[in-house]
Amino acid sequence: MNNPNDDFDSSDGLEDDDWDRSQFGHNPNHGKRQAASILARQAEDRILSKRNARNLTYSYGAPGTQYATARVEAAWDTFFRGLGKDLSVCPTGEEIFRFVDTMTRHIVPVIVGKQVPSLTTIQSVWYLFIKMLTFRHNNLKDNYGRREMERITVHLDQLVKRGLLVKGRWFKKQWLGFRVVEKLAHAWLGKAILQGCISWDKVLLKLLNVVLLSALAARSGDVARSHLYKGDEALCWQDIELTLSGEETEGLSVQNLRAKVNLKYLKGRKDTRNDDEDVYIDPLKHANQNVVCSIKLLMIVALRFGHVFGTTLSEVLGHTAQRADRTVQWKRPEWPVVCQVNLGVLLPVREPAPNTQANHSLKQMALAGGILGHITPHSLKRGAVRDAAYLKKTMIGVTNAAVGLVAHHHARSTTAGVTGQYVGDLQSPIYNLRAESDFVDRKSPKTASTPFALKRSSGKEIDEYMDMHGMDKTSKLKRNTAGKRLQKEQIEAWNKAENDRLRDDAADAGGMAATPAPKSKAITVPRGTGRIAILPHARQVIGTPLAEKGASAVNVSQERLATKTASPKVLLNSQAEDIPIDPVLLALDQSVDSNEQDVDEDDLGALESIVFGFDQGAEIEDSGASISDEQEPDAVDTALVECFLDEFAPAQHDQTDPLNLGPDDFVAWFSAINVFKNDSCKSSDKKTFTKYTAHGNSRNYPTRYLFHCGIGDCQYSSWDSGKFSIHQTSCQGTDKTSIEKSFRCTEGSCKRVFSTAASLETHVNAQHRFEPSPCLECPDKPNVLYNSYKELSNHKVKEHSLLDEPTKCPLRDDACTDPEKVYTSSKLLMVHLQGTHKLSTAECRKYVPYKARVTRQAVAWNCPIDPCPTPFTSKGNKELRRHLKRKHDMTEEEALEIVPLSKMEKTYREKAMKNPEGLKPKKMTAWKCPVADCESKTVLATNSRRRSHLMNGHLWTEQRALDLLPLTKRELTLLGRKTADQTDKELGAEENENEDEDIEDEDDDEDDEE
């Protein structure tokens, strides 16, 4: 039987095809060049293709994705080998399920307080794991299908319900719009001005980083270098085009600049060529917005780091105006705009900042501004997008349906972004529109009324934390991690307390009857920058409220920071708006009538933390080594303290508010300021200041930050925070600078002036005539000499001020910030008792034992004239010359040839030759006996003789005489010396008598010199 398909499959009629099909034929020249190349390199391609196919590993995506994939791959290999399986075998669906379930228990969250991982984290691990298995095994679909996927989904959902996974976000979203960023910038710069900073370069770089993210509505990785990248994948100076608008060549200002920022390294497009975006920015117009003007901040940073041609703004603008394209030229265009901020003095300006730097900078600014909640750089992007969504002005240049019709695009193409690629980037200055908008964001972060003050964690607290969490205490890295976690716990506790307070206030307000809100009183803001420092421990020294006391305006440096482009008249006439100064501080000075204006109190409420929001307790204790001595002060000690405190003279106060200057003045002021605060800098030599901060380009020469006391009329100032804290423990609010100082130092080029001769004498001996000397309290080290008085004092503080046993504060009341702190030094304990508990020196002696001053020991001399068998005990050259003159009939000149004058004797004789009248003994003052019928007419010049008269002539008891005439400082010193000298009981009465006589002679010499 014939097949019915034979007729259909036959070839009948195929031979005669009259249709010309040559137009659809294959051209033999197509691909001829590639075919020839393959034939020519066939042997080489065979080896390379085999090698690449065999050695291919799964590494795909950005560096961060590759890192996460490698971690998942290592975990899977370990898990699968633990099951005794070969990695080349495709896993079953059950094994895939078990691995995902195992990972939920082995991923440790990095957020403090979060005990279990997030659901999204496990889902990301699951996604990367399946992609890796798909790459490894060609038969994965046979073992892993929709059933296995649904099982894993159900299991993860059940883990969420059991509390083993967290679904959603751990922290709430925050929106940082333009107004919030403006307040943060004011608080950040205001804190640096008022409280000082270690480096203005770091302060301005951090501010620029945050402002750029807000202005560009960008991620932190769009401006800085993302994690694990190694090249220059960051915003560089060549990506910023600053152009002068108009054609003027004179009268140019920073307001004439226009910026175009090219974002090359957006997320997902970092390795895509020419897939970038341009953002256009104009200068902000208002003076109070200078702190967030990205163009001004860019010029400030460029001037400070020398990235432009010129050291002043006028020079840069003049150089730009001479060019045909009127574009600012960068000296190093390939360098990053935001460099890495490290702990060193010189910043690595060639190294791009990591994307985590913006996170740290923003958190520091948020604490300075009192912002509550969890803040991240992505909050800036959210705030920028929300600001743009609520703009009232029509935004031109946006792709819409009408533009798609003009381009003849389908609606799907317009929605997919194809039309937008034809339109190009937005050229409207969106950042400027946001700055001019009056939009009030109701979802902006809450602001705390109590500023955050970071308490420095003690070593004991860190040890306890490490023991609690099982951390290795020998590892420095682990100790740093523990310290950072303790700081985070402090911040979280502060956030919780402030949120609870705001919630309670809202509840109280809700229960009260609605009443019309009174109009807020305006605060008179005195002009002035710098710091009127009233430390927390000094606020109770004076019983009068602070608001009733005057305060001096304070400058930020030792000398006025004059700008290079504006006259003083322009600076003084600048308007001050929203000055970030605490309202409590502003009430200190109501006597300033000129250059004042009214500022609403609510505008300043968010910025209260910048003045009293720092912890000085640790600085007081750390700087205890700068205290002169803990013994009871005598006349020389008092003069020495006055000598050191007089070293810090008040400077002229700057009445300029730098945060509200004109545009050019603002750039000039912040590009020049170079005031640093570093307690490690103890030298007053300006040449050493360059070790602590950078200088050059537009920066001024480094200047130390100067603390000014704001208690009453006190004009005291100091560069040392430790000495400043000690001053405020006893400051009574009086102006000591008005005391006439007539004793001028004449040594070399020294221009110091003192109020007493004793202060001058102490200064000369300590600073100009100090000779290398051993420590009298180290008799076993007579050959160890100290080259300066400072070295000797530091040695005594470190070695001879230790307590017999480490002790805690004997009071330990509510005033103690750290009641469990252990003190090993009597000086630190004295500073704590005086500064924290307001005890006087006499009251401190109840808790800190008094140590008698160690004096020079008597030395047995042999007469240099041989033979002379007369031995005697002497304390110095004076006694030896006296022996030569008495026993050997020598003249003064002959005795001086054998025993020369000491340094003290030379000083005394030189002073006697210059001013013989000033060294005459003081006239005895008459003293009237308190007994009414006393007929004694003897002149009693000293308290000791007066007490003897009362006890012998009127039969008073010794205690009654001491109550009327207490021991003087000199008597206390002598009493301490005698107590120390009586330790050797074998000394004869004659030797003790000679020793007392020598002491009295030496004291008489000191009295004559004074």
ZAPAFI-57206 format. One line per 3 residues: their letters; for each residue x, y, z of C-alpha. Coordinates in steps of 0.2 Angstrom, whole numbers, plus 2048, in hexadecimal, padded with zeros to 3 digits. Each point is the difference from the previous one (the first is absolute). Example, Ala and Ser with C-alpha at 12.3 -4.5 7.8 and 13.67 -1.06 7.14 Angstrom:
AS	83E/7EA/827  806/811/7FD
***
This chain:
MNN	800/800/800  807/811/7FB  804/80D/80E
PND	7F4/80F/7FF  80F/80C/803  80A/7FA/7F1
DFD	7F8/80C/7F5  803/80F/80C  812/7FB/803
SSD	804/7FD/7EE  80C/80B/7F6  7F4/803/7F1
GLE	800/811/7FA  80F/806/80A  80C/800/7F1
DDD	7F8/80D/7F7  7FF/810/80C  7FF/810/7F5
WDR	800/80B/810  810/80A/802  806/7FE/812
SQF	812/807/7FE  7FB/810/80A  7FE/7F5/810
GHN	810/7F6/7FD  80F/801/80C  80E/80C/7FA
PNH	810/7F6/801  80A/810/805  7F6/802/810
GKR	80A/7FB/80F  80F/7FC/7F5  80C/80B/80B
QAA	7FB/7F8/810  801/7EE/7F9  812/804/7FA
SIL	805/806/811  7F9/7F1/808  809/7F4/7F4
ARQ	810/80A/803  7FF/7FF/813  7F8/7EF/802
AED	80E/7F8/80A  801/80E/80C  7ED/802/802
RIL	7FF/7ED/804  80B/802/80F  7FA/810/807
SKR	7ED/7FB/7FE  804/7EF/809  809/809/80E
NAR	7F3/80E/802  7F2/7F3/801  809/7F5/80C
NLT	806/80E/80C  7F0/80A/800  7FA/804/812
YSY	7F0/809/806  805/812/802  7F3/80C/7FA
GAP	7FA/812/803  807/80E/80B  80E/7FD/80C
GTQ	7F3/800/80E  7F6/7F3/7F7  80F/7F5/7FD
YAT	805/801/812  7EF/7FA/806  7FF/7F2/7F3
ARV	811/7FA/806  7FA/7FF/812  7F1/7F6/7FB
EAA	80A/7F5/7F5  80D/7FC/80E  7F1/7FD/80C
WDT	7F8/7F4/7F4  810/7F6/7FD  803/7FE/812
FFR	7EE/7FA/803  800/7F4/7F1  810/7F8/805
GLG	7FA/7FE/811  7F2/7F5/7F9  80D/7F5/7F8
KDL	7FC/805/7EF  80A/805/7F0  7FF/812/7FB
SVC	7FE/7FA/7ED  7F0/7F7/804  7F0/80B/7FF
PTG	7F7/802/810  7EF/7FA/803  7F1/80B/805
EEI	801/7FA/812  812/805/801  7FD/811/7F9
FRF	7F2/802/80D  80B/7FB/80E  80E/80C/7FB
VDT	7F5/80F/800  7F9/7FB/811  811/7FE/807
MTR	805/812/7FA  7F2/808/80A  809/7FA/810
HIV	812/805/7FB  7FE/812/7F9  805/80C/80E
PVI	7F8/811/7FF  80C/80F/801  7F3/80C/808
VGK	802/801/812  7F1/7F9/809  7FA/7F6/7F1
QVP	800/7EE/805  7F9/7F8/7F0  803/803/7ED
SLT	7F4/808/7F4  7F5/7F7/7F4  807/80A/7F2
TIQ	811/7FA/804  7FC/7EE/800  7F6/803/7EF
SVW	810/808/7F9  80B/7F1/806  7F3/7F4/7F8
YLF	800/80A/7EF  813/800/7FF  801/7ED/805
IKM	7F4/7FB/7F2  809/80A/7F3  810/7F8/806
LTF	7F9/7EF/7FE  7F9/804/7EF  811/804/7FA
RHN	808/7F0/807  7F3/7F3/7FB  7F7/7FE/7F0
NLK	7F2/7F4/808  7FB/80B/80E  7EE/802/7F9
DNY	7FE/7ED/802  802/802/813  7FA/812/804
GRR	7F0/806/7FA  7F0/809/805  7FC/7F4/80E
EME	811/803/808  7FF/813/7FE  7EF/800/809
RIT	806/7F5/80E  80E/80C/804  7F4/80F/7FF
VHL	7F4/7F8/80C  80E/7FC/80C  807/811/800
DQL	7EF/807/804  7FE/7F5/80F  811/805/806
VKR	7FA/812/800  7F1/7FC/80A  80B/7F7/80C
GLL	80B/80F/802  80F/7F8/7F9  800/80C/7F1
VKG	7FC/813/7FF  7F4/805/7F2  801/812/7FB
RWF	80D/80D/804  809/801/811  801/813/800
KKQ	7F2/80C/7FB  803/80A/7F0  805/812/802
WLG	7FF/80E/7F4  80D/80E/800  7FA/80E/7F5
FRV	808/810/7FD  7FB/809/810  806/7F2/80B
VEK	811/800/7F7  801/813/802  7FD/7FE/813
LAH	80D/7F2/801  80D/80B/7F7  7FD/80E/80B
AWL	802/7F5/80F  810/7F8/7F9  809/810/7FC
GKA	7FA/808/810  806/7F2/80B  812/801/7F7
ILQ	800/813/803  7FA/800/812  808/7F0/806
GCI	80F/7FF/7F5  805/7F2/7F5  810/7F6/7FD
SWD	801/804/7ED  7F5/80C/7F6  804/7F6/7F0
KVL	7F7/7F1/807  7F1/80A/806  7FE/808/7EF
LKL	803/7F0/7F6  7F3/7F7/80A  7F3/80E/7FD
LNV	804/801/7EE  7FD/7ED/7FE  7EF/801/808
VLL	7FB/810/7F7  804/7F8/7EF  7F6/7F1/804
SAL	7F1/80B/803  803/80C/7F2  802/7F1/7F3
AAR	7F3/7F5/808  80D/7F2/7FE  805/7F1/80A
SGD	810/800/80A  809/7F5/7F3  7FC/80C/7F2
VAR	80B/80D/808  80D/7F5/80A  808/7F0/7FB
SHL	7F4/7F1/804  805/7F1/80A  80E/7F5/7F9
YKG	804/80B/7F1  812/803/7FE  801/80E/7F3
DEA	7FA/812/7FE  7EE/7FC/7FF  7FB/810/809
LCW	7FB/812/7FC  810/809/7FA  804/812/7FD
QDI	7FF/7FD/7ED  7EE/7FB/802  7FB/811/806
ELT	7FF/80E/7F4  7FF/812/808  7FD/80D/7F3
LSG	7FE/813/802  7F0/807/7FA  7FF/810/7F6
EET	80F/809/7F8  806/80B/80E  812/800/805
EGL	7FF/80B/80F  7F5/800/80F  7FF/7ED/7FF
SVQ	7F9/7F6/80F  7FD/7EE/804  7EE/803/7FC
NLR	805/801/7EE  805/7EE/7FF  7F5/7F2/7F9
AKV	804/7EE/803  7FD/7F0/7F6  804/7F0/809
NLK	803/7F0/7F6  7FB/7F0/809  80A/7F2/7F8
YLK	7FF/7F2/80D  7ED/7FE/804  7FA/7F0/807
GRK	800/7F2/7F3  809/80B/7F3  811/801/807
DTR	808/7F6/7F3  7F4/806/7F2  809/80D/7F4
NDD	7F7/810/7FD  7F1/7FB/80A  801/80F/80C
EDV	7F5/80F/805  803/812/802  7F9/80B/80E
YID	7FF/813/7FF  802/80B/810  800/813/802
PLK	806/809/810  7F3/803/80E  7FB/812/802
HAN	7FD/802/813  80E/803/80C  7F9/7F3/80D
QNV	801/7F3/7F2  812/802/7FD  804/7F1/80B
VCS	7F7/7F5/7F4  805/808/7F0  809/7F2/7F7
IKL	809/80D/7F4  807/80A/80F  806/7F0/809
LMI	808/7FA/7F0  80A/810/7FE  805/800/813
VAL	807/7EE/7FF  808/803/7EF  809/810/808
RFG	805/7F7/810  808/7F1/7F7  807/80A/7F1
HVF	7F6/7F8/7F2  7FE/811/7F7  80B/80D/7F9
GTT	801/80D/80E  7FF/801/813  7F1/80C/801
LSE	7EF/800/7F8  804/810/7F6  810/7F8/7F9
VLG	7F6/7F1/7FA  7F2/80A/7F8  80C/80B/7F8
HTA	809/7F2/7F8  7F0/7F8/7FB  7FA/810/7F8
QRA	80F/801/7F5  7FC/7F0/7F7  7F6/7FF/7F1
DRT	7F4/7F2/807  7FF/809/811  802/7EF/809
VQW	809/7FD/810  810/7F6/7FD  805/7F3/80C
KRP	812/7FC/804  7FD/7EE/803  7F0/7FB/7F7
EWP	802/7EE/803  800/801/813  7F1/7FD/80A
VVC	7F5/80E/806  7FD/7F8/811  810/7F7/806
QVN	802/7F4/80E  7FF/807/812  80C/7F7/80B
LGV	808/803/811  810/808/7FA  804/812/7FE
LLP	802/800/7ED  7F1/7F8/7F7  803/7F4/7F1
VRE	7F9/80C/7F3  804/7F4/7F2  7F6/7F2/808
PAP	7ED/800/7FD  7F4/800/80F  7F7/7EF/804
NTQ	7EE/800/7FF  7FF/7FD/813  808/811/803
ANH	7F0/809/7FB  7F6/7F5/80D  80C/804/80E
SLK	800/813/7FC  7ED/801/7FF  7FE/7F7/811
QMA	80D/80C/808  7F6/80F/7F8  7EF/7F8/806
LAG	807/7FF/812  806/812/7FF  7EF/806/7FB
GIL	7F6/7F5/80C  7F8/7F5/7F3  7F7/7F1/806
GHI	7FF/7EF/7F7  80A/7F6/7F5  808/80B/7F2
TPH	808/7F9/7F1  807/809/7EF  7F1/7F8/7F8
SLK	7F5/80B/80B  807/80F/7F6  7FB/7F8/7EF
RGA	7EE/7FD/807  7FF/812/806  806/807/7F0
VRD	7F3/7F6/7F6  7F2/805/80C  805/813/7FE
AAY	7FF/7FE/7EE  7EF/7F8/800  7F9/80E/80A
LKK	807/80F/7F6  7F3/80C/7FB  809/806/7F1
TMI	7FE/7F7/7F0  80F/7F6/7FC  805/801/7EE
GVT	80A/7F3/7F6  7F6/7F1/807  7FB/7F2/7F4
NAA	7ED/7FE/7FE  7F4/7F9/7F4  800/810/7F5
VGL	813/7FE/7FE  7FD/7EE/7FB  7F4/804/7F2
VAH	80D/80D/7F9  80D/7F2/800  7F3/7F4/7F8
HHA	802/7F4/80E  7F4/7F3/806  7F9/803/812
RST	80A/7F1/805  810/807/7FA  7FD/810/809
TAG	7FC/7F7/810  810/7F5/7FE  80B/80F/7FF
VTG	804/800/7EE  7F9/812/7FD  80A/806/80F
QYV	810/7FB/7F8  7FB/80B/7F1  7FC/80F/80C
GDL	810/7FE/80A  804/806/812  7F6/80D/809
QSP	808/811/7FE  7F5/809/80D  80A/804/811
IYN	7F5/7F5/80A  80A/803/810  7FD/813/7FF
LRA	7EE/7FD/7FD  800/7F5/810  809/80E/80A
ESD	7F3/80D/7FA  7F1/7F5/804  7F6/803/810
FVD	7FB/7EE/802  800/7FA/812  802/7ED/801
RKS	7F5/7F9/80E  80A/7F0/800  811/808/803
PKT	80A/7F8/80F  7FC/805/811  80C/80C/809
AST	806/7FD/812  800/80E/80D  80E/7F9/80A
PFA	810/7FF/7F6  809/7F0/7FF  811/800/80A
LKR	80B/7F1/7FD  807/7F9/810  811/7F8/7FD
SSG	800/7EE/805  80D/7FB/80D  80C/7F1/7FF
KEI	7F6/7F7/80D  7EF/802/7F7  808/7FA/7F0
DEY	808/7F1/809  7EF/7FC/808  7F7/801/7EF
MDM	80D/7F4/7F8  7FE/7F4/80E  7ED/800/7FE
HGM	801/7FD/7ED  80F/7F4/801  80C/80B/7F6
DKT	813/7FE/800  807/80E/80B  811/7FF/7F9
SKL	7FB/805/7EF  801/812/7FD  7F3/7FE/7F1
KRN	7F4/7F8/80C  802/80E/80D  7FC/80D/7F3
TAG	7F1/7F7/7FB  7FA/7FF/812  803/812/802
KRL	7F6/804/7F0  7F2/7F5/806  7FF/809/811
QKE	7FF/810/7F7  7F1/7FA/7F5  7F8/7FA/810
QIE	801/811/807  7F9/808/7F0  7F1/7F3/800
AWN	7FD/804/813  800/812/7FC  7F4/7FE/7F1
KAE	7F4/7F5/80B  800/80D/80E  7FC/80E/7F5
NDR	7F3/7F7/7F6  7F7/7FB/810  801/812/806
LRD	7F8/807/7F0  7F3/7F2/801  7FC/805/812
DAA	7FF/813/7FB  7F4/7FC/7F2  7F5/7F6/80C
DAG	800/80E/80D  7FC/80D/7F2  7F2/7F5/7FA
GMA	7F7/7FF/811  801/813/802  7F3/80C/7FA
ATP	804/808/7EF  806/812/803  807/80C/7F4
APK	813/7FF/7FF  809/80F/806  80B/809/7F4
SKA	812/7FA/803  80B/80D/807  80E/806/7F5
ITV	812/7FE/806  80D/80D/7FE  80F/7F8/7F8
PRG	810/809/804  80C/800/7F2  810/7F5/802
TGR	809/7F0/7FC  80A/7F5/80A  7FD/7F8/811
IAI	7FB/807/811  804/7F0/809  7F7/7FC/810
LPH	803/7EE/805  7F3/7F6/809  80A/7FF/810
ARQ	802/813/800  7EE/805/7FF  7FD/7FE/812
VIG	810/80A/806  7F6/810/800  7EF/800/809
TPL	7F9/80D/7F4  7F7/7FA/7F1  809/800/7F0
AEK	7F3/80B/7F8  805/80E/80C  812/7FF/7FC
GAS	809/809/7F2  80B/7F7/7F3  80D/806/7F4
AVN	7FF/7FC/7EE  80C/7F3/7FB  80B/7FE/7F0
VSQ	805/7EF/7F8  812/804/800  80E/80A/808
ERL	7FF/80D/7F2  7F1/806/7F5  7FE/7F5/7F0
ATK	7FE/80E/7F4  7FB/7FB/7EE  80A/804/7F1
TAS	7F2/807/7F5  7F5/80A/80C  803/80F/80B
PKV	7FD/800/812  7F1/80C/7FD  7F8/7F3/7F5
LLN	803/7F2/80D  7F9/80A/80E  7F0/805/7F7
SQA	7FC/7EE/7FB  7EF/7FB/805  7FE/7F2/80D
EDI	7F2/7F4/7FE  7FD/7F0/80A  810/800/809
PID	803/7EF/807  803/805/812  7F7/7F9/80F
PVL	7F2/80B/807  807/7FE/812  810/807/7FA
LAL	7F8/80E/7F6  7F8/806/810  812/803/808
DQS	803/810/7F7  7F2/80D/7FF  80B/80F/800
VDS	804/7FF/7ED  7F6/80E/7F8  808/800/7EE
NEQ	7FF/7F3/7F3  7F1/7F7/808  7F1/7F9/7F8
DVD	7F1/7F5/805  7FF/7ED/7FD  7F2/7F5/803
EDD	803/7F4/80F  7F9/7F1/7F6  80D/802/7F3
LGA	80E/7FE/80C  7F8/7F2/80A  807/7F2/7F6
LES	812/807/802  802/801/813  80B/7F1/800
IVF	80F/809/7F8  806/809/810  7FD/7F5/80F
GFD	800/7F0/7F7  811/7F9/804  807/7F7/80F
QGA	80F/809/808  802/7F5/80F  80C/7F4/7F7
EIE	80B/80E/7FA  801/807/812  807/7F0/806
DSG	80B/7FC/7F1  808/811/802  803/7FF/812
ASI	813/7FF/7FC  800/812/7FC  7FC/805/812
SDE	810/807/809  800/7F6/810  7F3/7F9/80C
QEP	809/805/810  7FA/80F/80A  805/80F/7F6
DAV	80D/80C/808  805/811/7F9  80B/7F9/7F3
DTA	7F2/7F4/7FA  7F3/80E/7FF  80C/80A/7F6
LVE	804/7F2/7F4  7ED/7FC/7FD  7FD/813/7FD
CFL	80F/800/7F4  7F9/7F1/7F6  7EE/807/800
DEF	805/811/7FA  808/7F8/7F1  7EF/800/7F8
APA	7FA/811/7FD  7EF/804/7F8  800/805/7EE
QHD	7F5/80D/7F7  7EF/7F9/7FC  7FA/7FD/7EF
QTD	7EE/808/7FD  7FD/7F7/7F0  7F4/7F2/7FD
PLN	808/7F5/7F3  7F0/7F6/7FD  7F6/80E/7F9
LGP	80E/80A/7F6  7FD/805/7EE  804/7F3/7F3
DDF	812/805/7FC  804/804/812  7F9/7EF/805
VAW	80C/7F7/7F4  80F/80B/805  7FD/7FD/813
FSA	7FE/7ED/7FF  80E/7FE/7F3  80C/809/80C
INV	7FB/7FA/812  80D/7F4/807  7FD/800/813
FKN	803/7EF/808  7FC/7F8/811  80C/7F3/805
DSC	804/7FC/812  810/7F7/7FB  807/811/7FA
KSS	808/807/810  80D/80B/7F8  7FD/813/7FD
DKK	80D/800/7F2  7F6/804/7F0  80D/7F6/7F5
TFT	7FA/7F0/808  7ED/803/7FC  803/7F9/7EF
KYT	802/7EE/808  7EE/801/805  7F7/807/7F1
AHG	803/803/7ED  803/811/7F9  804/809/7F0
NSR	7F6/805/7F1  7F2/80B/806  801/7FA/812
NYP	807/80C/80D  80F/7FB/80A  7FA/7F4/80E
TRY	7F9/808/810  7FC/7F7/810  7EE/800/806
LFH	7FE/80C/80E  7F3/7FD/80F  7F8/80F/808
CGI	7F8/800/811  7EE/807/7FF  7FD/801/813
GDC	7FB/811/805  80D/80D/7FB  80F/7F4/7FF
QYS	80B/802/7F1  80B/7F1/803  805/7F6/7F0
SWD	80A/7F1/7FD  805/7F4/7F3  801/7F1/80C
SGK	7EF/7F8/804  807/7F9/810  806/810/807
FSI	7F0/808/7FA  7F6/7F4/809  80A/802/810
HQT	7FE/813/7FF  7ED/7FE/7FF  800/7F6/810
SCQ	804/810/80A  7FB/80E/7F4  7F6/80D/809
GTD	7FC/80A/7F1  80C/80F/802  80B/808/7F3
KTS	812/7FD/805  807/807/7F0  7FC/812/807
IEK	80E/7FD/80D  80F/80B/7FC  80F/7F6/7FB
SFR	810/80A/802  80D/7F2/801  807/7FD/7EF
CTE	80B/7F2/7FB  811/806/7F9  807/7EF/7FB
GSC	804/800/7ED  7F1/803/7F5  7F3/7FB/80E
KRV	7F2/80D/802  7F7/7F8/80E  7F9/80C/80D
FST	7FB/7FB/812  7F7/808/80E  80C/7FB/80E
AAS	812/7FE/802  7FE/7EF/806  7F8/7FB/7F0
LET	80D/808/7F6  80E/7F7/80A  7F7/7EF/7FE
HVN	7FE/803/7ED  813/805/7FE  806/7F1/80A
AQH	7F5/7F3/7F8  800/806/7EE  811/809/7FD
RFE	80C/7FB/80E  7FC/7EE/803  810/7F5/801
PSP	7FF/7ED/7FE  7FC/7FA/811  7FC/7EF/808
CLE	7F0/7FC/809  802/802/812  7F3/7F2/803
CPD	80B/7F3/7F7  80F/7FF/80B  805/7F0/7F7
KPN	801/809/7EF  80C/80F/803  807/7FF/7EE
VLY	7EF/801/7F8  7FE/812/7FB  7F1/809/7F9
NSY	803/80E/7F3  7F1/80B/804  7F4/804/80E
KEL	7F2/7F8/7F6  809/7EF/7FE  803/800/813
SNH	7EE/805/804  7FA/7F2/7F4  80B/7F4/809
KVK	7FA/804/811  7EE/7FF/7FA  802/7EF/7F9
EHS	80C/7F8/80D  7FD/809/810  7ED/804/801
LLD	7FA/7EE/801  7F5/7FB/80E  805/7F2/80C
EPT	7F2/7F6/7FA  7F4/802/7F2  7F0/808/806
KCP	7EF/805/7FA  7F8/810/803  7FD/802/813
LRD	7EF/809/7FD  7F8/7F7/7F1  7F0/80A/800
DAC	7F5/805/7F2  80D/80C/7FA  80C/7F2/7FB
TDP	7FE/7FC/7EE  80A/7F0/803  7FF/7FA/812
EKV	809/7F0/7FD  80F/808/7F8  811/7FC/809
YTS	80D/80E/803  812/7FC/801  806/812/800
SKL	7FD/80C/80E  800/80E/7F3  7F2/7F9/7F6
LMV	7F6/7FC/810  803/812/806  7FA/807/7EF
HLQ	7F0/7F5/801  7FC/806/812  803/812/7FC
GTH	7F7/800/7EF  7F2/7F4/802  7FC/802/813
KLS	806/812/802  80B/7FD/80F  80D/80C/805
TAE	813/7FB/802  7FE/7FE/813  7F0/7F5/7FE
CRK	809/7F5/7F3  80E/7FD/80D  7F3/7F6/80A
YVP	800/7F3/7F2  811/802/7F8  80F/7FE/80C
YKA	80C/80E/800  812/7FC/7FB  80E/80B/807
RVT	80B/808/7F3  811/7F7/7FF  80E/80C/802
RQA	812/7FF/7FC  809/7F4/80C  80F/807/80B
VAW	810/7FA/7F9  810/7FE/80A  80E/80B/7F8
NCP	813/7FF/803  809/811/7FF  809/802/7F0
IDP	80F/808/80A  80C/7F2/805  803/7FD/80E
CPT	7EF/805/808  7F9/7F2/80B  7F0/80A/803
PFT	7F1/7F6/7FA  7EF/809/7FE  7EF/7FE/7F9
SKG	7FB/80C/7F2  7F2/802/7F3  809/80A/7F3
NKE	80E/80B/7FB  7FB/80E/80C  805/7F6/810
LRR	810/7FA/7F8  805/812/7FC  7FC/805/812
HLK	80B/7F3/807  80F/805/7F5  7FE/812/806
RKH	7FE/7FC/812  80D/7F2/802  80C/804/7F3
DMT	7FF/813/800  7FC/802/7EE  7F9/80F/7F8
EEE	7F0/7FF/7F6  809/800/7EF  80B/7F2/806
ALE	7F2/7F6/805  7F6/803/7F0  80F/7FA/7F6
IVP	7FF/7EF/809  7ED/7FF/802  7F7/80A/7F2
LSK	7EF/807/801  7F1/7F5/7FD  7F3/805/7F3
MEK	7F4/807/80E  80D/80A/807  805/808/7F0
TYR	7EE/804/7FD  7FE/808/811  810/80B/7FE
EKA	7FB/806/7EE  7EF/805/807  808/809/80E
MKN	80C/80A/7F5  7F1/805/7F5  7F4/805/80D
PEG	808/800/812  7F1/809/807  7F4/7F2/7FB
LKP	809/7F3/80A  7FF/809/811  7F7/7F7/80D
KKM	7EE/805/802  7FB/80C/80E  7F8/7F7/80F
TAW	7EE/804/802  7F9/803/811  7F5/7F3/808
KCP	7F4/803/80D  7FE/7F3/80E  7ED/7FB/801
VAD	802/800/813  7F9/811/806  80C/803/80F
CES	810/7FA/7F7  80E/80D/803  80D/7F7/7F5
KTV	808/80C/7F4  80B/7F3/7F7  7FE/800/7ED
LAT	7FA/7EE/7FB  803/7FE/7EE  7FC/7EE/7FD
NSR	7F1/7F5/805  80B/7F4/80A  806/80E/80B
RRS	7EF/806/802  7F9/7EF/805  80F/7FE/80D
HLM	7FB/811/807  7EE/7FA/803  805/7F0/807
NGH	80E/806/80B  7FA/811/805  7ED/7FD/801
LWT	800/7ED/803  7F6/7FC/7F1  7FF/7EE/7FA
EQR	809/7FB/7F0  7EF/7FC/7F7  7F9/810/805
ALD	80F/809/7F9  7FF/7F6/7F0  7EE/804/7FD
LLP	804/813/801  811/7FE/7F6  800/7F1/7F5
LTK	810/7F9/7F9  807/809/7F1  805/7F7/7F0
REL	813/803/804  7FD/7F8/812  7F7/7F1/7F8
TLL	80E/7FE/7F4  80D/800/80E  7F5/7F4/80A
GRK	800/7F4/7F1  813/801/7FE  804/7FD/813
TAD	7F4/7F1/800  809/7F9/7F1  811/804/808
QTD	7FC/7F7/810  800/7EF/7F9  812/7FD/804
KEL	800/7FF/813  813/7FF/802  803/812/7FB
GAE	807/80A/80F  7F8/80F/808  80E/80B/7F9
ENE	7FE/7FA/7EE  7ED/803/801  803/811/807
NED	80C/804/7F1  7F3/7F9/7F4  7F2/80B/807
EDI	80B/80F/7FF  804/7FC/7EE  7EE/7FF/7FC
EDE	7FC/810/808  80E/809/7F6  7FA/7F9/7F0
DDD	7EF/806/803  806/811/805  809/801/7EF
EDD	7F0/7FB/7F7  7F6/80E/80A  80E/80C/7FB
EE	7FE/7FB/7EE  7ED/802/800
***
